[in-house]
Amino acid sequence: MNGKKGSFEINIPPEATKSKLPVTSKEGSIGAFSSCQAWIWSVWEFAKEDSNRVKFALKVGLAVLLVSLLILFRAPYDIFGTNIIWSILTVAIMFEYTVGATFNRGFNRALGSLLAGVLAIAVAQLAIQSGRVAEPIIIGISIFLIGSVTSFMKLWPSLVPYEYGFRVILFTYCLIIVSGYRMGNPITTAMDRLYSIAIGGFVAVLVNVFVFPIWAGEQLHKELVNSFNSVADSLEECVKKYLEDEGLDHPEFSKTVMDEFPDEPNYRRCKSTLNSSAKLESLANSAKWEPPHGKFRHFFYPWSEYVKVGAVLRYCAYEVMALHGVLHSEIQAPHNLRFTFYSEIREAATHAAEVVRSLGKDISNMKRSPKTSLLKKVHSATERLQRAIDMHSYLLTSNFDPPDNYSKPLTKPPVTFSTIQYDLSNPLTEFDCNITENNLSQINQNVPSGTPPQQTESYHEMMRKQSRRLHSWPSREVDAFEEEGVLSMDFLPRMKALESTAALSLANFTSLLIEFVARLDHLVEAVDELSKMAKFNHEAV
């Protein structure tokens, strides 16, 4: 109201007076340009990550162009006719990322096409001799039988690698027998299509081998070496963060479940190692088809041993992922309790990562070097960690005995003490030294004069509460339990259980680290077996 009768003043914010203008064509073009630019940048990053992707795409384009020239030029088209299109289909289907995969696919393609052609010619001749009435019936029954048998056989476990070959038999047979029935000359049709398939396969193999070849063996070799480095880096990263983390900046539980750890770049690499089983087996199967090349210069190279080494390495990576699970768990040991075993844990993890990284380096350089000294170091460091845990085992359990008046309620401490760092090897010693005479006099002044001696809490009882505050999980003040009305007979066992649960988190972490070291022996044996079968060079000592 502005002071006049019957009149009102309405204050409208300035933002509300601004009308929403429609998006102009200029703004729309700018948005489209920015999205297009972002898409181009993502494509560039994808190609930059692995340059072989660009090479593979260019090679496929070159192979398709070469077989297309057979149609674009008149002379080859007059010879093969429309059947030359099968060469283009063969290149598109047969051309794979690596040389070994192309050889494997080409073998299945050639064998399947040959068997399908022979069966189609035989059945067509039988159908022609049976008469015009029985001919379509025989062809129909043969198509049903071939489709059923090939579909069943490709599901047989030992024949799964040749699944593509059975598929080739099915569609090649059907196309040859049906088109031959309509064209009236199945033998000529089958031979022309087989020639076209052979031309396409020859062009695909030629381009893939001689134009920027991508060898499956080299891919497998690099993938295994990278897996070793990922496990070693992730182990060091996890242990370092566990020892230096004070629990002040833990991610939310939802983010932990989603595995979103931006401050741990090696975590995802180690996680990808656990999922590399299918990739290693696929590369090993493709590498078996490749001729000797590069560093792999002898026939019958033991590619299957790479898969075995990768399996043992994943066996170790499981422990690293378990360590990450303890690092990001809801129950955490106090930082000062972790610091008690800082040097032993750090030393054992460093030497273990050094062994893993050294094994990966030997595979990368294809050399055999003795690992006795490295294994002695990591075993010695692990034994020191075990002795430290044995000497300080009382820290990993609830080590405070209940007071004499266990059955009586605990009274509130008159003074709230601040959190004090203390020596975990003797939890009460540093408390005794840090509490000054002024603190003690303040405690005595705050105690009512009429309070009986048995109800007055002793100095050590207050120190016990202070230590429980440091160990408590979830982190709560001791007074919070008393405010809930918990009696002493329920309060002390509950506090002891919480203290032990938090401390056992550290025991779990150290036991997982010791188990990782124990598994290193199996990893060293697997790498040594690979070096023998692959004939690695001995490294001069």
Disulfide bonds with the S-S distance in Angstrom:
none
